[in-house]
């Protein structure tokens, strides 16, 4: 006799569009050592807010810094090239 079983799951992926200023601000926040950030956050705001999400905070800090950094570098480099070309055209 066949046994059939299942386990439903729910998965949420969320895309967020940020301005460059917002990316830079979030990038600077996530460059802090995540353990130091959590320690100060818990001391000032209490553990109730983030404790159950601390794994997500850790992975977010790591992934955002890793992913956003190269894009910010590209934007800086493009702006530098554009500014040099603008000065040479004058």
Backbone as JSON Lines, residues from 0, in Angstrom:
{"i":0,"aa":"X","n":[0.85,-1.17,0.0],"ca":[0.0,0.0,0.0],"c":[0.9,1.24,0.0]}
{"i":1,"aa":"X","n":[0.57,2.19,-0.85],"ca":[1.34,3.43,-0.95],"c":[1.03,4.35,0.23]}
{"i":2,"aa":"X","n":[2.05,5.01,0.68],"ca":[1.87,6.04,1.71],"c":[2.21,7.37,1.08]}
{"i":3,"aa":"X","n":[1.3,8.28,1.14],"ca":[1.51,9.61,0.55],"c":[1.41,10.63,1.67]}
{"i":4,"aa":"X","n":[2.39,11.48,1.73],"ca":[2.37,12.52,2.75],"c":[2.9,13.8,2.12]}
{"i":5,"aa":"X","n":[2.58,14.87,2.74],"ca":[3.04,16.16,2.25],"c":[3.22,17.13,3.4]}
{"i":6,"aa":"X","n":[3.95,18.15,3.12],"ca":[4.16,19.2,4.12],"c":[4.13,20.53,3.38]}
{"i":7,"aa":"X","n":[3.07,21.29,3.53],"ca":[3.01,22.57,2.84],"c":[4.01,23.55,3.44]}
{"i":8,"aa":"X","n":[4.54,24.4,2.59],"ca":[5.46,25.44,3.05],"c":[5.05,26.77,2.46]}
{"i":9,"aa":"X","n":[5.44,27.82,3.12],"ca":[5.21,29.17,2.65],"c":[6.57,29.85,2.58]}
{"i":10,"aa":"X","n":[6.87,30.46,1.45],"ca":[8.16,31.14,1.28],"c":[7.89,32.54,0.76]}
{"i":11,"aa":"X","n":[8.53,33.53,1.36],"ca":[8.37,34.91,0.94],"c":[9.71,35.45,0.49]}
{"i":12,"aa":"X","n":[9.77,35.96,-0.72],"ca":[10.91,36.71,-1.23],"c":[10.4,38.1,-1.56]}
{"i":13,"aa":"X","n":[11.14,39.1,-1.17],"ca":[10.69,40.47,-1.33],"c":[11.77,41.28,-2.02]}
{"i":14,"aa":"X","n":[11.42,41.96,-3.08],"ca":[12.34,42.86,-3.77],"c":[12.03,44.28,-3.32]}
{"i":15,"aa":"X","n":[13.07,45.04,-3.06],"ca":[12.9,46.42,-2.6],"c":[13.73,47.33,-3.52]}
{"i":16,"aa":"X","n":[13.13,48.39,-3.99],"ca":[13.85,49.36,-4.8],"c":[14.25,50.52,-3.89]}
{"i":17,"aa":"X","n":[15.55,50.81,-3.84],"ca":[16.08,51.87,-2.99],"c":[16.8,52.9,-3.83]}
{"i":18,"aa":"X","n":[16.78,54.14,-3.37],"ca":[17.57,55.17,-4.02],"c":[19.04,54.97,-3.65]}
{"i":19,"aa":"X","n":[19.92,55.63,-4.37],"ca":[21.35,55.51,-4.04],"c":[21.62,56.0,-2.62]}
{"i":20,"aa":"X","n":[20.99,57.07,-2.23],"ca":[21.19,57.6,-0.87],"c":[20.75,56.57,0.18]}
{"i":21,"aa":"X","n":[19.63,55.91,-0.06],"ca":[19.15,54.89,0.86],"c":[20.09,53.69,0.9]}
{"i":22,"aa":"X","n":[20.59,53.29,-0.27],"ca":[21.55,52.17,-0.32],"c":[22.81,52.52,0.45]}
{"i":23,"aa":"X","n":[23.31,53.72,0.24],"ca":[24.53,54.14,0.95],"c":[24.32,54.17,2.46]}
{"i":24,"aa":"X","n":[23.19,54.65,2.89],"ca":[22.89,54.69,4.33],"c":[22.81,53.28,4.9]}
{"i":25,"aa":"X","n":[22.07,52.42,4.24],"ca":[21.93,51.04,4.71],"c":[23.26,50.3,4.64]}
{"i":26,"aa":"X","n":[24.05,50.59,3.62],"ca":[25.37,49.97,3.48],"c":[26.26,50.34,4.67]}
{"i":27,"aa":"X","n":[26.24,51.6,5.05],"ca":[27.06,52.03,6.2],"c":[26.6,51.36,7.49]}
{"i":28,"aa":"X","n":[25.31,51.22,7.66],"ca":[24.79,50.55,8.86],"c":[25.23,49.09,8.87]}
{"i":29,"aa":"X","n":[25.13,48.42,7.73],"ca":[25.44,46.99,7.68],"c":[26.94,46.71,7.69]}
{"i":30,"aa":"X","n":[27.76,47.74,7.56],"ca":[29.21,47.54,7.65],"c":[29.68,47.42,9.09]}
{"i":31,"aa":"X","n":[28.83,47.81,10.03],"ca":[29.16,47.61,11.44],"c":[29.24,46.11,11.7]}
{"i":32,"aa":"X","n":[30.07,45.72,12.64],"ca":[30.11,44.33,13.08],"c":[28.72,43.98,13.61]}
{"i":33,"aa":"X","n":[28.12,42.95,13.04],"ca":[26.75,42.61,13.38],"c":[26.58,42.25,14.85]}
{"i":34,"aa":"X","n":[27.57,41.59,15.44],"ca":[27.46,41.22,16.85],"c":[27.48,42.47,17.73]}
{"i":35,"aa":"X","n":[28.31,43.43,17.39],"ca":[28.34,44.7,18.14],"c":[27.03,45.46,17.96]}
{"i":36,"aa":"X","n":[26.52,45.45,16.73],"ca":[25.24,46.11,16.46],"c":[24.14,45.51,17.32]}
{"i":37,"aa":"X","n":[24.06,44.16,17.32],"ca":[23.01,43.5,18.1],"c":[23.17,43.78,19.6]}
{"i":38,"aa":"X","n":[24.4,43.76,20.07],"ca":[24.65,44.02,21.5],"c":[24.13,45.4,21.9]}
{"i":39,"aa":"X","n":[24.48,46.42,21.12],"ca":[24.04,47.78,21.44],"c":[22.53,47.91,21.25]}
{"i":40,"aa":"X","n":[22.01,47.3,20.2],"ca":[20.57,47.36,19.97],"c":[19.83,46.76,21.16]}
{"i":41,"aa":"X","n":[20.27,45.59,21.6],"ca":[19.62,44.93,22.74],"c":[19.72,45.76,24.01]}
{"i":42,"aa":"X","n":[20.88,46.4,24.23],"ca":[21.06,47.24,25.42],"c":[20.15,48.45,25.39]}
{"i":43,"aa":"X","n":[20.0,49.06,24.22],"ca":[19.23,50.31,24.11],"c":[17.73,50.08,23.87]}
{"i":44,"aa":"X","n":[17.4,49.06,23.08],"ca":[16.01,48.86,22.67],"c":[15.37,47.62,23.3]}
{"i":45,"aa":"X","n":[16.18,46.76,23.85],"ca":[15.64,45.52,24.42],"c":[15.69,44.39,23.4]}
{"i":46,"aa":"X","n":[15.66,43.18,23.9],"ca":[15.76,42.01,23.03],"c":[14.44,41.64,22.36]}
{"i":47,"aa":"X","n":[13.34,42.11,22.88],"ca":[12.03,41.69,22.37],"c":[11.85,42.01,20.89]}
{"i":48,"aa":"X","n":[12.48,43.07,20.41],"ca":[12.29,43.49,19.02],"c":[12.97,42.55,18.03]}
{"i":49,"aa":"X","n":[14.21,42.2,18.28],"ca":[15.0,41.49,17.27],"c":[15.47,40.1,17.64]}
{"i":50,"aa":"X","n":[15.38,39.71,18.87],"ca":[16.01,38.45,19.28],"c":[15.57,37.26,18.43]}
{"i":51,"aa":"X","n":[14.28,37.16,18.15],"ca":[13.83,36.0,17.38],"c":[14.2,36.12,15.89]}
{"i":52,"aa":"X","n":[14.69,37.27,15.47],"ca":[15.09,37.48,14.08],"c":[16.6,37.66,13.92]}
{"i":53,"aa":"X","n":[17.36,37.39,14.97],"ca":[18.79,37.69,14.93],"c":[19.54,36.92,13.85]}
{"i":54,"aa":"X","n":[19.11,35.72,13.51],"ca":[19.74,35.0,12.41],"c":[19.53,35.76,11.11]}
{"i":55,"aa":"X","n":[18.33,36.25,10.9],"ca":[18.03,37.05,9.71],"c":[18.81,38.35,9.67]}
{"i":56,"aa":"X","n":[19.0,38.97,10.83],"ca":[19.8,40.2,10.9],"c":[21.23,39.89,10.47]}
{"i":57,"aa":"X","n":[21.77,38.8,10.97],"ca":[23.15,38.42,10.63],"c":[23.3,38.16,9.14]}
{"i":58,"aa":"X","n":[22.39,37.38,8.58],"ca":[22.51,37.08,7.15],"c":[22.25,38.32,6.3]}
{"i":59,"aa":"X","n":[21.34,39.19,6.75],"ca":[21.07,40.42,6.0],"c":[22.3,41.33,5.99]}
{"i":60,"aa":"X","n":[22.92,41.53,7.14],"ca":[24.11,42.38,7.2],"c":[25.17,41.85,6.24]}
{"i":61,"aa":"X","n":[25.41,40.55,6.29],"ca":[26.44,39.96,5.44],"c":[26.09,40.06,3.96]}
{"i":62,"aa":"X","n":[24.88,39.69,3.61],"ca":[24.52,39.68,2.2],"c":[24.37,41.08,1.63]}
{"i":63,"aa":"X","n":[23.8,42.01,2.39],"ca":[23.63,43.36,1.86],"c":[24.97,44.02,1.61]}
{"i":64,"aa":"X","n":[25.88,43.9,2.56],"ca":[27.2,44.49,2.4],"c":[27.92,43.87,1.2]}
{"i":65,"aa":"X","n":[27.84,42.56,1.08],"ca":[28.5,41.86,-0.02],"c":[27.91,42.26,-1.37]}
{"i":66,"aa":"X","n":[26.59,42.37,-1.45],"ca":[25.93,42.66,-2.72],"c":[25.93,44.14,-3.08]}
{"i":67,"aa":"X","n":[25.74,45.01,-2.12],"ca":[25.62,46.44,-2.41],"c":[26.98,47.09,-2.66]}
{"i":68,"aa":"X","n":[28.01,46.62,-1.98],"ca":[29.34,47.22,-2.11],"c":[29.82,47.36,-3.54]}
{"i":69,"aa":"X","n":[29.81,46.29,-4.33],"ca":[30.27,46.4,-5.72],"c":[29.44,47.37,-6.57]}
{"i":70,"aa":"X","n":[28.14,47.41,-6.33],"ca":[27.3,48.35,-7.08],"c":[27.61,49.8,-6.72]}
{"i":71,"aa":"X","n":[27.87,50.05,-5.45],"ca":[28.24,51.42,-5.06],"c":[29.59,51.79,-5.66]}
{"i":72,"aa":"X","n":[30.52,50.85,-5.71],"ca":[31.82,51.1,-6.33],"c":[31.64,51.43,-7.81]}
{"i":73,"aa":"X","n":[30.8,50.68,-8.5],"ca":[30.54,50.95,-9.92],"c":[29.93,52.33,-10.12]}
{"i":74,"aa":"X","n":[29.01,52.71,-9.27],"ca":[28.4,54.04,-9.37],"c":[29.44,55.13,-9.15]}
{"i":75,"aa":"X","n":[30.32,54.93,-8.16],"ca":[31.38,55.9,-7.89],"c":[32.33,56.01,-9.08]}
{"i":76,"aa":"X","n":[32.71,54.87,-9.65],"ca":[33.63,54.87,-10.79],"c":[32.99,55.53,-12.01]}
{"i":77,"aa":"X","n":[31.73,55.24,-12.27],"ca":[31.02,55.84,-13.4],"c":[30.91,57.35,-13.22]}
{"i":78,"aa":"X","n":[30.62,57.78,-12.01],"ca":[30.51,59.21,-11.74],"c":[31.87,59.9,-11.94]}
{"i":79,"aa":"X","n":[32.95,59.23,-11.53],"ca":[34.29,59.77,-11.69],"c":[34.64,59.93,-13.17]}
{"i":80,"aa":"X","n":[34.33,58.92,-13.98],"ca":[34.59,58.99,-15.43],"c":[33.76,60.11,-16.04]}
{"i":81,"aa":"X","n":[32.5,60.18,-15.66],"ca":[31.62,61.22,-16.2],"c":[32.14,62.61,-15.85]}
{"i":82,"aa":"X","n":[32.58,62.79,-14.62],"ca":[33.1,64.09,-14.19],"c":[34.38,64.45,-14.94]}
{"i":83,"aa":"X","n":[35.26,63.47,-15.19],"ca":[36.5,63.74,-15.95],"c":[36.14,64.13,-17.38]}
{"i":84,"aa":"X","n":[35.21,63.42,-18.0],"ca":[34.82,63.73,-19.36],"c":[34.17,65.11,-19.45]}
{"i":85,"aa":"X","n":[33.41,65.46,-18.43],"ca":[32.76,66.77,-18.41],"c":[33.79,67.88,-18.31]}
{"i":86,"aa":"X","n":[34.84,67.67,-17.51],"ca":[35.89,68.67,-17.35],"c":[36.7,68.8,-18.64]}
{"i":87,"aa":"X","n":[36.95,67.69,-19.32],"ca":[37.72,67.72,-20.56],"c":[36.95,68.38,-21.69]}
{"i":88,"aa":"X","n":[35.63,68.32,-21.64],"ca":[34.79,68.91,-22.67],"c":[34.71,70.43,-22.52]}
{"i":89,"aa":"X","n":[35.08,70.93,-21.36],"ca":[34.96,72.38,-21.1],"c":[36.06,73.16,-21.74]}
